[in-house]
Amino acid sequence: MDMDYNPDVCRLEPELLQLNEVSSLAIKSNSYVADKLFEQWLSLPDSTALVKSLVYKAKTGVSLNVSGATSSPKSCNNLVPPLSPRSSSGSPRITKQRAGPSVLGSSLKIANEPTKELIPQFYFKNGRPIPNELKERCLFRTNQFFYGHANGLSADEFKPVTKEICMLPSFFSSVLFKAIDVGNTGVVTKDAFVDFWVNGNMLTKDIATQIFTLLKQPDLRYLTQEDFKPILRELLVTHPGLEFLQGTPEFQERYAETVIYRIFYYVNRTGNGRLTLRELKRGNLISAMLHADEEEDINKVLKFFSYEHFYVIYCKFWELDTDHDFLIDKENLIRYGNHALTYRIVDRIFSQVPRKFTSEVEGKMGYEDFVYFILSEEDKSSEPSLEYWFKCIDLDGNGVLTRNELQFFYEEQLHRMECMAQEPVLFEDILCQIVDMVKPQDEEYFTLHDLKGNKLSGSCFNILFNLNKFMAFESRDPFLIRQERENPTMTEWDRFAHREYIRLSMEEDADDASNGSADVWDESLEAPF
């Protein structure tokens, strides 16, 4: 029988057994006899049931009414076992009790109470204490870099410290330098660095927390777009793959803006412009930063930093912005992709349902808004894109896409196919096709959860409002299929940007050849044409 023992118990005196044929003195001198007798009594079925019942009541605080037991004012559940079956008369005597709650007692050897396991401290307000070995290694390396610089290191001299000791991307050097040099003295001493990086427990933090702490404003718990501008300015100045932009500060600014917009599009999943530490850790921005720091060819850093990707986005916007006021309206956007989009989907975009515009000009989309649009349009396999288009199709905003909503957008597609003398595909057939592609939990409607994780979800949106991509999907362009097989790690956006960059480069080369110039810039328009 399993029983829990408490160290504060009522002990069973030999007299309580009330064995007339055996003297209590004999039992006291030979506890083995009492133990055996008590074990024999416990083995009886009635005794077992009784003891379990009493123990349960004692644990739950139920008052006990047991023949032969009395209550003590100091303990609500004082308890003595019932008389031995061999006893014929008499009543048990209550023994002296120890302080604390009383439970079933006996002269048996009670198991020692298990020692309480001490849970080590797992939260440290100012960071986990630095292991001595790590601290000594860091101080040794610090002494090496600051050797011969008693007055401290300048900003340029400090860059190796950022990369070699702090293990941060080199373009964080200026941000780290300013965080330590709070007095704007122009130098960082060894003591100041040790106090900030070692004594301030920055050394033990993971790299995401280190970057988050360095970039954010002291009184905020999130990152804004402005917080990323210092590191991008340093990246533009120091990265060998971006040296050619140093003579065009306007283009440098546009590149930095585009990188920031892409970061917030993919990493800031709440879409509120406040990038949290949790979002930073869950995203792939840190790995992209480290990659950009190591890779001399910036175009090989496909995540966020590729110049080719920026060039495609900016040129696409420039083509639509015919009056070059850095704003585009519905009529401009309807020309995107050779009039690929329907009027109904463009209307939904300009109703600002998927995302509120930042242009602050009614009926106009700004450059940041266009970046969000083009990333969503050209890679419908990403989660931000699926959320963007789901909001557009969800006319009543109830979180599900119904048959009527799908039909509303497809009607214009059907009309366009008829105008182009193409064989129309009835909506009933399209609906069956979409159900087969998505496999929703309930075939009566589609949820965002149904769409996420399904590789064909993006094609469903193309069926509804992008005629060119719908026809390409129906014909299964072998060129695109081969591209996917050759570069399985590239996203739809990566492949699109690569194709468009080649096309734009060829067009620019042709224009340069016809104009007899190798590099024509119109600085007043801030675009390389």
Secondary structure, DSSP 8 states (H G I E B T S, - for coil): ------SS-----GGGG--TTS-HHHHHH-HHHHHHHHHHHHTSHHHHHHHHHHHHHHHHT-----TT---BTTBTT-------TT--S---------SS------SS----------------TT-----HHHHHHHHHHHHHHHTT-TT-B-HHHHHHIIIIIS---GGGHHHHHHHH-TT--S-B-HHHHIIIIITTS-TTS-HHHHHHHHHS-TT-SSB-GGGGHHHHHHHHHH-GGGGGGTT-HHHHHHHHHHHHHHHHHHT-TT-SS-B-HHHHHHSSHHHHHHHHHH-S-GGG-TTTT-HHHHHHHHHHHHHH-TT-SS-B-HHHHTTHHHHTB-HHHHHHHHTTSSS--SS-STT-B-HHHHHHHHHHHH-TTSHHHHHHHHHHH-TT-SSEEEHHHHHHHHHHHHHHHHHTT-----HHHHHHHHHHHH--SSTTEEEHHHHTT-TTHHHHHHHHHBHHHHHHHHHT-HHHHHHHHH-TTS-HHHHHHHHHHHHHHHHHHHHHHHHT-S---BTTTTB--
